[in-house]
Amino acid sequence: MERGERFVRFTTLAVYVTLAAQVASLAALVVFEETRGSRLAAQIAALQGAPHSQAAQSVAGQVSVFAVLVMLVAGTAVASAVAYLTWLVRARQANDRAATAGPVLAAWLVPFVNLVAPVLLLDEVWKGSRPPYDQRVRWLSLVAAWWLGWLGSLVLLAARLADDSEGTLTGIGARELAITGMAALLCAATVREVTRLQTARGRARLRYRSLSRAA
């Protein structure tokens, strides 16, 4: 297996781990929200600007736990984004050694462009991995499901966080967790598909070189 394919496999594992961590941290936040969120939100509202009161001290521990959970969710989201972008750069370079990180960063970071460009870029990498033609429909279905799930999870999470109604801390619940988990699973599936193709291609090259030398 060539060096490029090895890098792709390593970054693939990083994507799996960080996506799992992201879903796990979000699940922990949802559990906290469901079990203690409403009561804690009511206690915080009742403080009425008295952060040093005895009542404030009684909820300080729970507030700290909540803050840690929020930071974990944010941290794992950043880690999964970095891992995915690194994987995508490496996957493009496995197809073309001259490929740079610029198009990947632009596709994901430029507003409005990032609504469509990431899917097109991923499809380009898949096609560059020389897949069997009869897998095209299955691949497009997988990518479409992932991207719609990803956009749906972002919309739901943004709507929840923008909702300033009282009674909850974040408003994030089981529905948001389910859709985010589904999007993460589909993302991992697209990564696995591309990595599988590139790994198979690398092994085929090694076999061909071995046969050529033997001849």
C-alpha positions as CSV (number, residue, x, y, z in Angstrom):
1,M,0.0,0.0,0.0
2,E,1.4,3.4,-1.0
3,R,2.0,6.2,1.4
4,G,-1.1,8.2,0.3
5,E,-3.4,5.3,1.0
6,R,-1.9,4.8,4.4
7,F,-2.5,8.4,5.3
8,V,-6.1,8.1,4.1
9,R,-6.7,5.0,6.3
10,F,-5.2,6.8,9.3
11,T,-7.3,9.9,8.9
12,T,-10.4,7.7,8.3
13,L,-9.9,6.2,11.7
14,A,-9.7,9.8,13.1
15,V,-13.0,10.7,11.5
16,Y,-14.7,7.6,13.0
17,V,-13.4,8.4,16.5
18,T,-14.2,12.1,16.5
19,L,-17.7,11.6,15.0
20,A,-18.4,9.0,17.7
21,A,-17.1,11.4,20.4
22,Q,-19.3,14.2,19.0
23,V,-22.4,12.1,19.2
24,A,-21.5,10.7,22.6
25,S,-21.0,14.2,24.0
26,L,-24.2,15.5,22.5
27,A,-26.0,12.5,24.0
28,A,-24.6,13.3,27.4
29,L,-25.8,16.9,27.1
30,V,-29.3,15.7,26.0
31,V,-29.5,13.4,29.0
32,F,-28.5,16.2,31.3
33,E,-31.1,18.5,29.7
34,E,-33.8,15.9,30.0
35,T,-33.1,15.0,33.6
36,R,-32.0,18.3,35.1
37,G,-32.4,21.0,32.5
38,S,-35.8,22.4,33.3
39,R,-35.2,22.4,37.1
40,L,-31.8,24.0,36.7
41,A,-33.1,26.6,34.3
42,A,-35.8,27.5,36.8
43,Q,-33.3,27.8,39.6
44,I,-31.0,30.0,37.6
45,A,-33.9,32.3,36.7
46,A,-34.9,32.5,40.3
47,L,-31.5,33.9,41.3
48,Q,-32.5,37.3,40.0
49,G,-28.9,38.7,39.7
50,A,-27.6,37.3,42.9
51,P,-24.7,35.2,41.8
52,H,-23.1,35.0,45.3
53,S,-26.2,34.0,47.2
54,Q,-26.6,30.7,49.0
55,A,-29.0,29.6,46.3
56,A,-26.4,30.3,43.6
57,Q,-23.8,28.2,45.4
58,S,-26.3,25.3,45.7
59,V,-26.5,25.1,41.9
60,A,-22.9,25.9,41.1
61,G,-21.9,22.3,40.7
62,Q,-24.7,21.5,38.2
63,V,-23.9,24.7,36.3
64,S,-20.3,23.6,36.1
65,V,-21.3,20.1,34.8
66,F,-23.5,21.8,32.2
67,A,-20.7,24.1,31.1
68,V,-18.3,21.1,30.8
69,L,-20.8,19.3,28.6
70,V,-21.3,22.3,26.4
71,M,-17.5,22.6,26.0
72,L,-17.2,18.9,25.2
73,V,-19.9,19.2,22.5
74,A,-18.1,22.2,21.0
75,G,-14.7,20.6,21.2
76,T,-15.7,17.3,19.6
77,A,-17.5,19.2,16.8
78,V,-14.3,21.1,16.0
79,A,-12.2,17.9,16.3
80,S,-14.5,16.0,13.9
81,A,-14.5,18.9,11.4
82,V,-10.7,19.0,11.5
83,A,-10.5,15.2,11.1
84,Y,-12.9,15.2,8.2
85,L,-11.2,18.1,6.3
86,T,-7.8,16.4,6.8
87,W,-9.2,13.1,5.5
88,L,-10.7,14.9,2.5
89,V,-7.4,16.6,1.7
90,R,-5.6,13.3,2.0
91,A,-8.2,11.5,-0.1
92,R,-7.8,14.0,-2.9
93,Q,-4.0,13.8,-2.8
94,A,-4.3,10.0,-3.0
95,N,-6.0,10.5,-6.4
96,D,-3.8,13.4,-7.4
97,R,-0.5,14.2,-5.6
98,A,-0.6,17.8,-6.8
99,A,-4.0,18.4,-5.1
100,T,-3.9,21.2,-2.5
101,A,-6.0,21.9,0.6
102,G,-7.3,25.2,-0.9
103,P,-10.4,23.8,-2.7
104,V,-11.4,21.8,0.3
105,L,-11.2,24.7,2.7
106,A,-13.1,27.0,0.2
107,A,-15.8,24.4,-0.3
108,W,-16.5,24.1,3.4
109,L,-15.8,27.6,4.7
110,V,-17.1,30.0,2.0
111,P,-20.7,31.0,2.9
112,F,-23.5,29.8,0.5
113,V,-20.8,27.9,-1.5
114,N,-20.6,25.4,1.4
115,L,-24.3,24.5,0.8
116,V,-23.4,22.6,-2.3
117,A,-19.6,22.5,-2.9
118,P,-18.7,19.9,-0.2
119,V,-21.0,17.3,-1.9
120,L,-19.6,18.0,-5.3
121,L,-16.0,17.8,-4.0
122,L,-16.7,14.5,-2.3
123,D,-18.2,13.1,-5.4
124,E,-15.2,14.2,-7.4
125,V,-12.9,12.2,-5.0
126,W,-15.2,9.2,-5.3
127,K,-15.0,9.2,-9.0
128,G,-11.3,9.7,-8.9
129,S,-11.0,6.5,-6.9
130,R,-12.1,4.6,-9.9
131,P,-15.2,2.9,-8.5
132,P,-17.3,0.3,-10.5
133,Y,-19.8,2.1,-12.6
134,D,-22.8,0.1,-11.3
135,Q,-22.2,1.6,-7.8
136,R,-23.0,5.1,-9.0
137,V,-26.7,5.2,-8.0
138,R,-26.0,3.7,-4.5
139,W,-23.2,6.2,-3.9
140,L,-25.4,9.2,-4.9
141,S,-28.2,8.0,-2.7
142,L,-25.8,7.7,0.2
143,V,-24.2,11.1,-0.3
144,A,-27.7,12.8,-0.7
145,A,-28.9,11.1,2.5
146,W,-25.8,12.3,4.4
147,W,-26.0,15.8,3.2
148,L,-29.7,16.3,3.8
149,G,-29.2,14.8,7.3
150,W,-26.3,17.1,7.9
151,L,-28.1,20.2,6.8
152,G,-31.2,19.1,8.8
153,S,-29.3,18.6,12.0
154,L,-27.7,22.1,11.6
155,V,-31.1,23.7,11.1
156,L,-32.6,21.9,14.1
157,L,-29.7,22.7,16.4
158,A,-29.6,26.4,15.3
159,A,-33.4,26.7,15.8
160,R,-33.2,25.2,19.2
161,L,-30.3,27.4,20.3
162,A,-32.0,30.5,18.9
163,D,-35.2,29.8,20.9
164,D,-35.1,32.0,23.9
165,S,-38.2,30.6,25.6
166,E,-37.9,29.8,29.2
167,G,-37.8,26.4,30.9
168,T,-34.8,24.8,29.2
169,L,-31.1,25.3,29.0
170,T,-30.4,24.6,25.4
171,G,-33.6,23.0,24.2
172,I,-31.7,20.2,22.5
173,G,-33.5,16.9,22.8
174,A,-33.9,13.4,21.5
175,R,-35.0,14.5,18.0
176,E,-31.8,16.6,17.5
177,L,-29.7,13.9,18.8
178,A,-31.3,11.3,16.5
179,I,-30.8,13.4,13.4
180,T,-27.3,14.3,14.3
181,G,-26.4,10.7,15.1
182,M,-27.9,9.6,11.7
183,A,-25.9,12.3,9.9
184,A,-22.7,11.3,11.6
185,L,-23.3,7.6,10.7
186,L,-23.9,8.5,7.1
187,C,-20.9,10.7,7.0
188,A,-18.8,7.8,8.3
189,A,-20.3,5.6,5.6
190,T,-19.2,7.9,2.8
191,V,-15.7,8.1,4.3
192,R,-15.6,4.4,4.5
193,E,-16.7,3.9,0.9
194,V,-14.0,6.2,-0.5
195,T,-11.3,4.8,1.7
196,R,-12.3,1.2,0.7
197,L,-12.0,2.1,-3.0
198,Q,-8.6,3.7,-2.6
199,T,-7.3,0.9,-0.4
200,A,-8.4,-1.7,-3.0
201,R,-6.8,0.4,-5.7
202,G,-3.5,0.6,-3.7
203,R,-3.5,-3.2,-3.2
204,A,-4.1,-3.7,-6.9
205,R,-1.1,-1.6,-7.8
206,L,1.1,-3.6,-5.4
207,R,0.0,-6.8,-7.0
208,Y,0.6,-5.5,-10.4
209,R,4.1,-4.3,-9.5
210,S,4.9,-7.7,-7.9
211,L,3.7,-9.6,-11.0
212,S,5.7,-7.2,-13.2
213,R,8.9,-7.8,-11.2
214,A,8.3,-11.5,-11.2
215,A,8.0,-11.5,-14.9
